[in-house]
Amino acid sequence: MSEKTCAACDYALDDTAIQVTIGGRVVEVCCEECAEKLREADAKARA
C-alpha cells in the first residue's frame, strides 16, 4: 500500500487531509497553510 503525501510539502497525510481543487484537479494537502500556498501558486500561474 502506498502512503499518501501532501501535494505541497510531501508530509504524510492522515484523516485530517484537506482537499483543494487546483487547475481542475483535486489534490490533498496536510494543512490550510499548504492549501493556501497551492491556491496562490495556481493564481500566479493563471495570471
ModelCIF file with pLDDT and N, C-alpha, C, O atoms, coordinates in Angstrom:
data_MODEL
#
_entry.id   MODEL 
#
_entity.id                         1 
_entity.type                       polymer 
_entity.pdbx_number_of_molecules   1 
#
_entity_poly.entity_id                      1 
_entity_poly.type                           'polypeptide(L)' 
_entity_poly.nstd_linkage                   no 
_entity_poly.nstd_monomer                   no 
_entity_poly.pdbx_seq_one_letter_code       MSEKTCAACDYALDDTAIQVTIGGRVVEVCCEECAEKLREADAKARA 
_entity_poly.pdbx_seq_one_letter_code_can   MSEKTCAACDYALDDTAIQVTIGGRVVEVCCEECAEKLREADAKARA 
_entity_poly.pdbx_strand_id                 A 
#
loop_
_entity_poly_seq.entity_id 
_entity_poly_seq.num 
_entity_poly_seq.mon_id 
_entity_poly_seq.hetero 
1 1  MET n 
1 2  SER n 
1 3  GLU n 
1 4  LYS n 
1 5  THR n 
1 6  CYS n 
1 7  ALA n 
1 8  ALA n 
1 9  CYS n 
1 10 ASP n 
1 11 TYR n 
1 12 ALA n 
1 13 LEU n 
1 14 ASP n 
1 15 ASP n 
1 16 THR n 
1 17 ALA n 
1 18 ILE n 
1 19 GLN n 
1 20 VAL n 
1 21 THR n 
1 22 ILE n 
1 23 GLY n 
1 24 GLY n 
1 25 ARG n 
1 26 VAL n 
1 27 VAL n 
1 28 GLU n 
1 29 VAL n 
1 30 CYS n 
1 31 CYS n 
1 32 GLU n 
1 33 GLU n 
1 34 CYS n 
1 35 ALA n 
1 36 GLU n 
1 37 LYS n 
1 38 LEU n 
1 39 ARG n 
1 40 GLU n 
1 41 ALA n 
1 42 ASP n 
1 43 ALA n 
1 44 LYS n 
1 45 ALA n 
1 46 ARG n 
1 47 ALA n 
#
_struct_asym.id          A 
_struct_asym.entity_id   1 
#
loop_
_ma_qa_metric.id 
_ma_qa_metric.mode 
_ma_qa_metric.name 
_ma_qa_metric.software_group_id 
_ma_qa_metric.type 
1 global pLDDT . pLDDT 
2 local  pLDDT . pLDDT 
#
_ma_qa_metric_global.metric_id      1 
_ma_qa_metric_global.metric_value   94.02 
_ma_qa_metric_global.model_id       1 
_ma_qa_metric_global.ordinal_id     1 
#
loop_
_ma_qa_metric_local.label_asym_id 
_ma_qa_metric_local.label_comp_id 
_ma_qa_metric_local.label_seq_id 
_ma_qa_metric_local.metric_id 
_ma_qa_metric_local.metric_value 
_ma_qa_metric_local.model_id 
_ma_qa_metric_local.ordinal_id 
A MET 1  2 53.00 1 1  
A SER 2  2 69.00 1 2  
A GLU 3  2 86.00 1 3  
A LYS 4  2 94.00 1 4  
A THR 5  2 97.00 1 5  
A CYS 6  2 97.00 1 6  
A ALA 7  2 96.00 1 7  
A ALA 8  2 96.00 1 8  
A CYS 9  2 97.00 1 9  
A ASP 10 2 95.00 1 10 
A TYR 11 2 96.00 1 11 
A ALA 12 2 96.00 1 12 
A LEU 13 2 97.00 1 13 
A ASP 14 2 94.00 1 14 
A ASP 15 2 93.00 1 15 
A THR 16 2 94.00 1 16 
A ALA 17 2 97.00 1 17 
A ILE 18 2 97.00 1 18 
A GLN 19 2 97.00 1 19 
A VAL 20 2 96.00 1 20 
A THR 21 2 96.00 1 21 
A ILE 22 2 94.00 1 22 
A GLY 23 2 89.00 1 23 
A GLY 24 2 92.00 1 24 
A ARG 25 2 95.00 1 25 
A VAL 26 2 97.00 1 26 
A VAL 27 2 97.00 1 27 
A GLU 28 2 97.00 1 28 
A VAL 29 2 98.00 1 29 
A CYS 30 2 97.00 1 30 
A CYS 31 2 97.00 1 31 
A GLU 32 2 97.00 1 32 
A GLU 33 2 98.00 1 33 
A CYS 34 2 98.00 1 34 
A ALA 35 2 98.00 1 35 
A GLU 36 2 98.00 1 36 
A LYS 37 2 97.00 1 37 
A LEU 38 2 97.00 1 38 
A ARG 39 2 96.00 1 39 
A GLU 40 2 97.00 1 40 
A ALA 41 2 96.00 1 41 
A ASP 42 2 95.00 1 42 
A ALA 43 2 95.00 1 43 
A LYS 44 2 96.00 1 44 
A ALA 45 2 94.00 1 45 
A ARG 46 2 92.00 1 46 
A ALA 47 2 89.00 1 47 
#
loop_
_atom_site.group_PDB 
_atom_site.id 
_atom_site.type_symbol 
_atom_site.label_atom_id 
_atom_site.label_alt_id 
_atom_site.label_comp_id 
_atom_site.label_asym_id 
_atom_site.label_entity_id 
_atom_site.label_seq_id 
_atom_site.pdbx_PDB_ins_code 
_atom_site.Cartn_x 
_atom_site.Cartn_y 
_atom_site.Cartn_z 
_atom_site.occupancy 
_atom_site.B_iso_or_equiv 
_atom_site.pdbx_formal_charge 
_atom_site.auth_seq_id 
_atom_site.auth_comp_id 
_atom_site.auth_asym_id 
_atom_site.auth_atom_id 
_atom_site.pdbx_PDB_model_num 
ATOM 1   N N  . MET A 1 1  ? 0.838  -1.168 0.000   1.00 53.00 ? 1  MET A N  1 
ATOM 2   C CA . MET A 1 1  ? 0.000  0.000  0.000   1.00 53.00 ? 1  MET A CA 1 
ATOM 3   C C  . MET A 1 1  ? 0.895  1.248  0.000   1.00 53.00 ? 1  MET A C  1 
ATOM 4   O O  . MET A 1 1  ? 1.833  1.347  0.791   1.00 53.00 ? 1  MET A O  1 
ATOM 5   N N  . SER A 1 2  ? 0.595  2.195  -0.893  1.00 69.00 ? 2  SER A N  1 
ATOM 6   C CA . SER A 1 2  ? 1.401  3.404  -0.953  1.00 69.00 ? 2  SER A CA 1 
ATOM 7   C C  . SER A 1 2  ? 0.841  4.459  0.001   1.00 69.00 ? 2  SER A C  1 
ATOM 8   O O  . SER A 1 2  ? -0.372 4.581  0.176   1.00 69.00 ? 2  SER A O  1 
ATOM 9   N N  . GLU A 1 3  ? 1.735  5.201  0.599   1.00 86.00 ? 3  GLU A N  1 
ATOM 10  C CA . GLU A 1 3  ? 1.348  6.234  1.553   1.00 86.00 ? 3  GLU A CA 1 
ATOM 11  C C  . GLU A 1 3  ? 1.059  7.529  0.796   1.00 86.00 ? 3  GLU A C  1 
ATOM 12  O O  . GLU A 1 3  ? 1.830  7.927  -0.077  1.00 86.00 ? 3  GLU A O  1 
ATOM 13  N N  . LYS A 1 4  ? -0.045 8.182  1.130   1.00 94.00 ? 4  LYS A N  1 
ATOM 14  C CA . LYS A 1 4  ? -0.380 9.455  0.505   1.00 94.00 ? 4  LYS A CA 1 
ATOM 15  C C  . LYS A 1 4  ? 0.415  10.558 1.188   1.00 94.00 ? 4  LYS A C  1 
ATOM 16  O O  . LYS A 1 4  ? 0.617  10.540 2.402   1.00 94.00 ? 4  LYS A O  1 
ATOM 17  N N  . THR A 1 5  ? 0.865  11.524 0.377   1.00 97.00 ? 5  THR A N  1 
ATOM 18  C CA . THR A 1 5  ? 1.607  12.646 0.922   1.00 97.00 ? 5  THR A CA 1 
ATOM 19  C C  . THR A 1 5  ? 1.010  13.964 0.441   1.00 97.00 ? 5  THR A C  1 
ATOM 20  O O  . THR A 1 5  ? 0.304  14.014 -0.567  1.00 97.00 ? 5  THR A O  1 
ATOM 21  N N  . CYS A 1 6  ? 1.303  15.007 1.169   1.00 97.00 ? 6  CYS A N  1 
ATOM 22  C CA . CYS A 1 6  ? 0.830  16.348 0.864   1.00 97.00 ? 6  CYS A CA 1 
ATOM 23  C C  . CYS A 1 6  ? 1.351  16.785 -0.507  1.00 97.00 ? 6  CYS A C  1 
ATOM 24  O O  . CYS A 1 6  ? 2.523  16.580 -0.825  1.00 97.00 ? 6  CYS A O  1 
ATOM 25  N N  . ALA A 1 7  ? 0.476  17.387 -1.314  1.00 96.00 ? 7  ALA A N  1 
ATOM 26  C CA . ALA A 1 7  ? 0.866  17.860 -2.642  1.00 96.00 ? 7  ALA A CA 1 
ATOM 27  C C  . ALA A 1 7  ? 1.827  19.042 -2.572  1.00 96.00 ? 7  ALA A C  1 
ATOM 28  O O  . ALA A 1 7  ? 2.522  19.327 -3.547  1.00 96.00 ? 7  ALA A O  1 
ATOM 29  N N  . ALA A 1 8  ? 1.879  19.727 -1.445  1.00 96.00 ? 8  ALA A N  1 
ATOM 30  C CA . ALA A 1 8  ? 2.726  20.910 -1.321  1.00 96.00 ? 8  ALA A CA 1 
ATOM 31  C C  . ALA A 1 8  ? 4.058  20.618 -0.634  1.00 96.00 ? 8  ALA A C  1 
ATOM 32  O O  . ALA A 1 8  ? 5.087  21.162 -1.036  1.00 96.00 ? 8  ALA A O  1 
ATOM 33  N N  . CYS A 1 9  ? 4.056  19.764 0.402   1.00 97.00 ? 9  CYS A N  1 
ATOM 34  C CA . CYS A 1 9  ? 5.285  19.603 1.190   1.00 97.00 ? 9  CYS A CA 1 
ATOM 35  C C  . CYS A 1 9  ? 5.727  18.146 1.395   1.00 97.00 ? 9  CYS A C  1 
ATOM 36  O O  . CYS A 1 9  ? 6.722  17.899 2.076   1.00 97.00 ? 9  CYS A O  1 
ATOM 37  N N  . ASP A 1 10 ? 5.011  17.193 0.825   1.00 95.00 ? 10 ASP A N  1 
ATOM 38  C CA . ASP A 1 10 ? 5.337  15.762 0.941   1.00 95.00 ? 10 ASP A CA 1 
ATOM 39  C C  . ASP A 1 10 ? 5.198  15.181 2.338   1.00 95.00 ? 10 ASP A C  1 
ATOM 40  O O  . ASP A 1 10 ? 5.710  14.093 2.601   1.00 95.00 ? 10 ASP A O  1 
ATOM 41  N N  . TYR A 1 11 ? 4.522  15.877 3.236   1.00 96.00 ? 11 TYR A N  1 
ATOM 42  C CA . TYR A 1 11 ? 4.250  15.368 4.576   1.00 96.00 ? 11 TYR A CA 1 
ATOM 43  C C  . TYR A 1 11 ? 3.218  14.240 4.463   1.00 96.00 ? 11 TYR A C  1 
ATOM 44  O O  . TYR A 1 11 ? 2.305  14.325 3.642   1.00 96.00 ? 11 TYR A O  1 
ATOM 45  N N  . ALA A 1 12 ? 3.348  13.212 5.259   1.00 96.00 ? 12 ALA A N  1 
ATOM 46  C CA . ALA A 1 12 ? 2.400  12.097 5.232   1.00 96.00 ? 12 ALA A CA 1 
ATOM 47  C C  . ALA A 1 12 ? 1.000  12.583 5.622   1.00 96.00 ? 12 ALA A C  1 
ATOM 48  O O  . ALA A 1 12 ? 0.839  13.300 6.610   1.00 96.00 ? 12 ALA A O  1 
ATOM 49  N N  . LEU A 1 13 ? -0.006 12.187 4.840   1.00 97.00 ? 13 LEU A N  1 
ATOM 50  C CA . LEU A 1 13 ? -1.381 12.600 5.108   1.00 97.00 ? 13 LEU A CA 1 
ATOM 51  C C  . LEU A 1 13 ? -2.074 11.609 6.031   1.00 97.00 ? 13 LEU A C  1 
ATOM 52  O O  . LEU A 1 13 ? -1.783 10.413 6.018   1.00 97.00 ? 13 LEU A O  1 
ATOM 53  N N  . ASP A 1 14 ? -2.997 12.131 6.833   1.00 94.00 ? 14 ASP A N  1 
ATOM 54  C CA . ASP A 1 14 ? -3.823 11.289 7.687   1.00 94.00 ? 14 ASP A CA 1 
ATOM 55  C C  . ASP A 1 14 ? -5.292 11.638 7.435   1.00 94.00 ? 14 ASP A C  1 
ATOM 56  O O  . ASP A 1 14 ? -5.622 12.182 6.382   1.00 94.00 ? 14 ASP A O  1 
ATOM 57  N N  . ASP A 1 15 ? -6.160 11.338 8.369   1.00 93.00 ? 15 ASP A N  1 
ATOM 58  C CA . ASP A 1 15 ? -7.597 11.567 8.190   1.00 93.00 ? 15 ASP A CA 1 
ATOM 59  C C  . ASP A 1 15 ? -7.977 13.043 8.172   1.00 93.00 ? 15 ASP A C  1 
ATOM 60  O O  . ASP A 1 15 ? -9.113 13.376 7.834   1.00 93.00 ? 15 ASP A O  1 
ATOM 61  N N  . THR A 1 16 ? -7.060 13.931 8.526   1.00 94.00 ? 16 THR A N  1 
ATOM 62  C CA . THR A 1 16 ? -7.363 15.362 8.556   1.00 94.00 ? 16 THR A CA 1 
ATOM 63  C C  . THR A 1 16 ? -6.956 16.073 7.268   1.00 94.00 ? 16 THR A C  1 
ATOM 64  O O  . THR A 1 16 ? -6.941 17.303 7.231   1.00 94.00 ? 16 THR A O  1 
ATOM 65  N N  . ALA A 1 17 ? -6.627 15.336 6.222   1.00 97.00 ? 17 ALA A N  1 
ATOM 66  C CA . ALA A 1 17 ? -6.202 15.940 4.960   1.00 97.00 ? 17 ALA A CA 1 
ATOM 67  C C  . ALA A 1 17 ? -7.295 16.849 4.403   1.00 97.00 ? 17 ALA A C  1 
ATOM 68  O O  . ALA A 1 17 ? -8.486 16.582 4.559   1.00 97.00 ? 17 ALA A O  1 
ATOM 69  N N  . ILE A 1 18 ? -6.865 17.919 3.757   1.00 97.00 ? 18 ILE A N  1 
ATOM 70  C CA . ILE A 1 18 ? -7.766 18.891 3.154   1.00 97.00 ? 18 ILE A CA 1 
ATOM 71  C C  . ILE A 1 18 ? -7.711 18.720 1.642   1.00 97.00 ? 18 ILE A C  1 
ATOM 72  O O  . ILE A 1 18 ? -6.625 18.630 1.069   1.00 97.00 ? 18 ILE A O  1 
ATOM 73  N N  . GLN A 1 19 ? -8.867 18.673 0.990   1.00 97.00 ? 19 GLN A N  1 
ATOM 74  C CA . GLN A 1 19 ? -8.912 18.563 -0.464  1.00 97.00 ? 19 GLN A CA 1 
ATOM 75  C C  . GLN A 1 19 ? -9.019 19.957 -1.067  1.00 97.00 ? 19 GLN A C  1 
ATOM 76  O O  . GLN A 1 19 ? -9.837 20.772 -0.639  1.00 97.00 ? 19 GLN A O  1 
ATOM 77  N N  . VAL A 1 20 ? -8.177 20.219 -2.071  1.00 96.00 ? 20 VAL A N  1 
ATOM 78  C CA . VAL A 1 20 ? -8.136 21.510 -2.732  1.00 96.00 ? 20 VAL A CA 1 
ATOM 79  C C  . VAL A 1 20 ? -8.192 21.270 -4.240  1.00 96.00 ? 20 VAL A C  1 
ATOM 80  O O  . VAL A 1 20 ? -7.524 20.369 -4.747  1.00 96.00 ? 20 VAL A O  1 
ATOM 81  N N  . THR A 1 21 ? -8.976 22.065 -4.957  1.00 96.00 ? 21 THR A N  1 
ATOM 82  C CA . THR A 1 21 ? -9.031 21.958 -6.411  1.00 96.00 ? 21 THR A CA 1 
ATOM 83  C C  . THR A 1 21 ? -8.056 22.964 -7.010  1.00 96.00 ? 21 THR A C  1 
ATOM 84  O O  . THR A 1 21 ? -8.193 24.173 -6.820  1.00 96.00 ? 21 THR A O  1 
ATOM 85  N N  . ILE A 1 22 ? -7.080 22.448 -7.728  1.00 94.00 ? 22 ILE A N  1 
ATOM 86  C CA . ILE A 1 22 ? -6.047 23.264 -8.359  1.00 94.00 ? 22 ILE A CA 1 
ATOM 87  C C  . ILE A 1 22 ? -5.987 22.882 -9.828  1.00 94.00 ? 22 ILE A C  1 
ATOM 88  O O  . ILE A 1 22 ? -5.735 21.725 -10.166 1.00 94.00 ? 22 ILE A O  1 
ATOM 89  N N  . GLY A 1 23 ? -6.217 23.845 -10.690 1.00 89.00 ? 23 GLY A N  1 
ATOM 90  C CA . GLY A 1 23 ? -6.138 23.575 -12.129 1.00 89.00 ? 23 GLY A CA 1 
ATOM 91  C C  . GLY A 1 23 ? -7.106 22.507 -12.580 1.00 89.00 ? 23 GLY A C  1 
ATOM 92  O O  . GLY A 1 23 ? -6.804 21.761 -13.511 1.00 89.00 ? 23 GLY A O  1 
ATOM 93  N N  . GLY A 1 24 ? -8.266 22.412 -11.943 1.00 92.00 ? 24 GLY A N  1 
ATOM 94  C CA . GLY A 1 24 ? -9.265 21.425 -12.319 1.00 92.00 ? 24 GLY A CA 1 
ATOM 95  C C  . GLY A 1 24 ? -9.054 20.044 -11.715 1.00 92.00 ? 24 GLY A C  1 
ATOM 96  O O  . GLY A 1 24 ? -9.858 19.141 -11.946 1.00 92.00 ? 24 GLY A O  1 
ATOM 97  N N  . ARG A 1 25 ? -7.994 19.869 -10.953 1.00 95.00 ? 25 ARG A N  1 
ATOM 98  C CA . ARG A 1 25 ? -7.715 18.584 -10.299 1.00 95.00 ? 25 ARG A CA 1 
ATOM 99  C C  . ARG A 1 25 ? -7.836 18.737 -8.798  1.00 95.00 ? 25 ARG A C  1 
ATOM 100 O O  . ARG A 1 25 ? -7.486 19.778 -8.242  1.00 95.00 ? 25 ARG A O  1 
ATOM 101 N N  . VAL A 1 26 ? -8.327 17.708 -8.150  1.00 97.00 ? 26 VAL A N  1 
ATOM 102 C CA . VAL A 1 26 ? -8.428 17.715 -6.694  1.00 97.00 ? 26 VAL A CA 1 
ATOM 103 C C  . VAL A 1 26 ? -7.170 17.078 -6.128  1.00 97.00 ? 26 VAL A C  1 
ATOM 104 O O  . VAL A 1 26 ? -6.818 15.950 -6.476  1.00 97.00 ? 26 VAL A O  1 
ATOM 105 N N  . VAL A 1 27 ? -6.494 17.816 -5.249  1.00 97.00 ? 27 VAL A N  1 
ATOM 106 C CA . VAL A 1 27 ? -5.299 17.308 -4.576  1.00 97.00 ? 27 VAL A CA 1 
ATOM 107 C C  . VAL A 1 27 ? -5.516 17.396 -3.081  1.00 97.00 ? 27 VAL A C  1 
ATOM 108 O O  . VAL A 1 27 ? -6.371 18.150 -2.616  1.00 97.00 ? 27 VAL A O  1 
ATOM 109 N N  . GLU A 1 28 ? -4.754 16.635 -2.334  1.00 97.00 ? 28 GLU A N  1 
ATOM 110 C CA . GLU A 1 28 ? -4.868 16.642 -0.876  1.00 97.00 ? 28 GLU A CA 1 
ATOM 111 C C  . GLU A 1 28 ? -3.624 17.254 -0.259  1.00 97.00 ? 28 GLU A C  1 
ATOM 112 O O  . GLU A 1 28 ? -2.500 17.001 -0.693  1.00 97.00 ? 28 GLU A O  1 
ATOM 113 N N  . VAL A 1 29 ? -3.856 18.068 0.767   1.00 98.00 ? 29 VAL A N  1 
ATOM 114 C CA . VAL A 1 29 ? -2.763 18.711 1.488   1.00 98.00 ? 29 VAL A CA 1 
ATOM 115 C C  . VAL A 1 29 ? -2.925 18.456 2.976   1.00 98.00 ? 29 VAL A C  1 
ATOM 116 O O  . VAL A 1 29 ? -3.998 18.060 3.432   1.00 98.00 ? 29 VAL A O  1 
ATOM 117 N N  . CYS A 1 30 ? -1.859 18.683 3.729   1.00 97.00 ? 30 CYS A N  1 
ATOM 118 C CA . CYS A 1 30 ? -1.866 18.350 5.154   1.00 97.00 ? 30 CYS A CA 1 
ATOM 119 C C  . CYS A 1 30 ? -2.480 19.437 6.031   1.00 97.00 ? 30 CYS A C  1 
ATOM 120 O O  . CYS A 1 30 ? -2.969 19.147 7.123   1.00 97.00 ? 30 CYS A O  1 
ATOM 121 N N  . CYS A 1 31 ? -2.461 20.697 5.560   1.00 97.00 ? 31 CYS A N  1 
ATOM 122 C CA . CYS A 1 31 ? -2.947 21.786 6.407   1.00 97.00 ? 31 CYS A CA 1 
ATOM 123 C C  . CYS A 1 31 ? -3.427 22.957 5.559   1.00 97.00 ? 31 CYS A C  1 
ATOM 124 O O  . CYS A 1 31 ? -3.205 22.989 4.348   1.00 97.00 ? 31 CYS A O  1 
ATOM 125 N N  . GLU A 1 32 ? -4.077 23.904 6.192   1.00 97.00 ? 32 GLU A N  1 
ATOM 126 C CA . GLU A 1 32 ? -4.595 25.077 5.486   1.00 97.00 ? 32 GLU A CA 1 
ATOM 127 C C  . GLU A 1 32 ? -3.457 25.932 4.918   1.00 97.00 ? 32 GLU A C  1 
ATOM 128 O O  . GLU A 1 32 ? -3.622 26.567 3.876   1.00 97.00 ? 32 GLU A O  1 
ATOM 129 N N  . GLU A 1 33 ? -2.316 25.953 5.589   1.00 98.00 ? 33 GLU A N  1 
ATOM 130 C CA . GLU A 1 33 ? -1.164 26.712 5.091   1.00 98.00 ? 33 GLU A CA 1 
ATOM 131 C C  . GLU A 1 33 ? -0.701 26.176 3.732   1.00 98.00 ? 33 GLU A C  1 
ATOM 132 O O  . GLU A 1 33 ? -0.417 26.953 2.820   1.00 98.00 ? 33 GLU A O  1 
ATOM 133 N N  . CYS A 1 34 ? -0.628 24.869 3.601   1.00 98.00 ? 34 CYS A N  1 
ATOM 134 C CA . CYS A 1 34 ? -0.235 24.265 2.316   1.00 98.00 ? 34 CYS A CA 1 
ATOM 135 C C  . CYS A 1 34 ? -1.317 24.498 1.258   1.00 98.00 ? 34 CYS A C  1 
ATOM 136 O O  . CYS A 1 34 ? -1.003 24.724 0.090   1.00 98.00 ? 34 CYS A O  1 
ATOM 137 N N  . ALA A 1 35 ? -2.570 24.446 1.659   1.00 98.00 ? 35 ALA A N  1 
ATOM 138 C CA . ALA A 1 35 ? -3.671 24.702 0.739   1.00 98.00 ? 35 ALA A CA 1 
ATOM 139 C C  . ALA A 1 35 ? -3.555 26.114 0.183   1.00 98.00 ? 35 ALA A C  1 
ATOM 140 O O  . ALA A 1 35 ? -3.724 26.324 -1.019  1.00 98.00 ? 35 ALA A O  1 
ATOM 141 N N  . GLU A 1 36 ? -3.269 27.076 1.040   1.00 98.00 ? 36 GLU A N  1 
ATOM 142 C CA . GLU A 1 36 ? -3.141 28.469 0.609   1.00 98.00 ? 36 GLU A CA 1 
ATOM 143 C C  . GLU A 1 36 ? -1.939 28.640 -0.317  1.00 98.00 ? 36 GLU A C  1 
ATOM 144 O O  . GLU A 1 36 ? -2.013 29.392 -1.289  1.00 98.00 ? 36 GLU A O  1 
ATOM 145 N N  . LYS A 1 37 ? -0.843 27.959 -0.032  1.00 97.00 ? 37 LYS A N  1 
ATOM 146 C CA . LYS A 1 37 ? 0.332  28.034 -0.911  1.00 97.00 ? 37 LYS A CA 1 
ATOM 147 C C  . LYS A 1 37 ? -0.009 27.559 -2.314  1.00 97.00 ? 37 LYS A C  1 
ATOM 148 O O  . LYS A 1 37 ? 0.389  28.183 -3.298  1.00 97.00 ? 37 LYS A O  1 
ATOM 149 N N  . LEU A 1 38 ? -0.745 26.455 -2.411  1.00 97.00 ? 38 LEU A N  1 
ATOM 150 C CA . LEU A 1 38 ? -1.116 25.935 -3.723  1.00 97.00 ? 38 LEU A CA 1 
ATOM 151 C C  . LEU A 1 38 ? -2.094 26.864 -4.427  1.00 97.00 ? 38 LEU A C  1 
ATOM 152 O O  . LEU A 1 38 ? -1.989 27.071 -5.636  1.00 97.00 ? 38 LEU A O  1 
ATOM 153 N N  . ARG A 1 39 ? -3.039 27.423 -3.689  1.00 96.00 ? 39 ARG A N  1 
ATOM 154 C CA . ARG A 1 39 ? -4.000 28.366 -4.293  1.00 96.00 ? 39 ARG A CA 1 
ATOM 155 C C  . ARG A 1 39 ? -3.270 29.588 -4.854  1.00 96.00 ? 39 ARG A C  1 
ATOM 156 O O  . ARG A 1 39 ? -3.574 30.041 -5.957  1.00 96.00 ? 39 ARG A O  1 
ATOM 157 N N  . GLU A 1 40 ? -2.312 30.117 -4.100  1.00 97.00 ? 40 GLU A N  1 
ATOM 158 C CA . GLU A 1 40 ? -1.552 31.282 -4.546  1.00 97.00 ? 40 GLU A CA 1 
ATOM 159 C C  . GLU A 1 40 ? -0.704 30.952 -5.784  1.00 97.00 ? 40 GLU A C  1 
ATOM 160 O O  . GLU A 1 40 ? -0.642 31.745 -6.723  1.00 97.00 ? 40 GLU A O  1 
ATOM 161 N N  . ALA A 1 41 ? -0.064 29.802 -5.782  1.00 96.00 ? 41 ALA A N  1 
ATOM 162 C CA . ALA A 1 41 ? 0.743  29.396 -6.932  1.00 96.00 ? 41 ALA A CA 1 
ATOM 163 C C  . ALA A 1 41 ? -0.122 29.212 -8.167  1.00 96.00 ? 41 ALA A C  1 
ATOM 164 O O  . ALA A 1 41 ? 0.279  29.589 -9.268  1.00 96.00 ? 41 ALA A O  1 
ATOM 165 N N  . ASP A 1 42 ? -1.308 28.635 -7.994  1.00 95.00 ? 42 ASP A N  1 
ATOM 166 C CA . ASP A 1 42 ? -2.237 28.447 -9.114  1.00 95.00 ? 42 ASP A CA 1 
ATOM 167 C C  . ASP A 1 42 ? -2.701 29.798 -9.651  1.00 95.00 ? 42 ASP A C  1 
ATOM 168 O O  . ASP A 1 42 ? -2.778 29.990 -10.865 1.00 95.00 ? 42 ASP A O  1 
ATOM 169 N N  . ALA A 1 43 ? -3.011 30.734 -8.758  1.00 95.00 ? 43 ALA A N  1 
ATOM 170 C CA . ALA A 1 43 ? -3.460 32.064 -9.183  1.00 95.00 ? 43 ALA A CA 1 
ATOM 171 C C  . ALA A 1 43 ? -2.355 32.785 -9.963  1.00 95.00 ? 43 ALA A C  1 
ATOM 172 O O  . ALA A 1 43 ? -2.642 33.446 -10.961 1.00 95.00 ? 43 ALA A O  1 
ATOM 173 N N  . LYS A 1 44 ? -1.102 32.666 -9.524  1.00 96.00 ? 44 LYS A N  1 
ATOM 174 C CA . LYS A 1 44 ? 0.018  33.295 -10.240 1.00 96.00 ? 44 LYS A CA 1 
ATOM 175 C C  . LYS A 1 44 ? 0.210  32.652 -11.608 1.00 96.00 ? 44 LYS A C  1 
ATOM 176 O O  . LYS A 1 44 ? 0.482  33.346 -12.588 1.00 96.00 ? 44 LYS A O  1 
ATOM 177 N N  . ALA A 1 45 ? 0.070  31.340 -11.679 1.00 94.00 ? 45 ALA A N  1 
ATOM 178 C CA . ALA A 1 45 ? 0.256  30.636 -12.948 1.00 94.00 ? 45 ALA A CA 1 
ATOM 179 C C  . ALA A 1 45 ? -0.821 31.014 -13.963 1.00 94.00 ? 45 ALA A C  1 
ATOM 180 O O  . ALA A 1 45 ? -0.564 31.049 -15.166 1.00 94.00 ? 45 ALA A O  1 
ATOM 181 N N  . ARG A 1 46 ? -2.009 31.292 -13.477 1.00 92.00 ? 46 ARG A N  1 
ATOM 182 C CA . ARG A 1 46 ? -3.112 31.669 -14.370 1.00 92.00 ? 46 ARG A CA 1 
ATOM 183 C C  . ARG A 1 46 ? -3.061 33.139 -14.781 1.00 92.00 ? 46 ARG A C  1 
ATOM 184 O O  . ARG A 1 46 ? -3.690 33.526 -15.766 1.00 92.00 ? 46 ARG A O  1 
ATOM 185 N N  . ALA A 1 47 ? -2.326 33.955 -14.043 1.00 89.00 ? 47 ALA A N  1 
ATOM 186 C CA . ALA A 1 47 ? -2.266 35.410 -14.336 1.00 89.00 ? 47 ALA A CA 1 
ATOM 187 C C  . ALA A 1 47 ? -1.431 35.714 -15.560 1.00 89.00 ? 47 ALA A C  1 
ATOM 188 O O  . ALA A 1 47 ? -1.285 36.877 -15.934 1.00 89.00 ? 47 ALA A O  1 
#
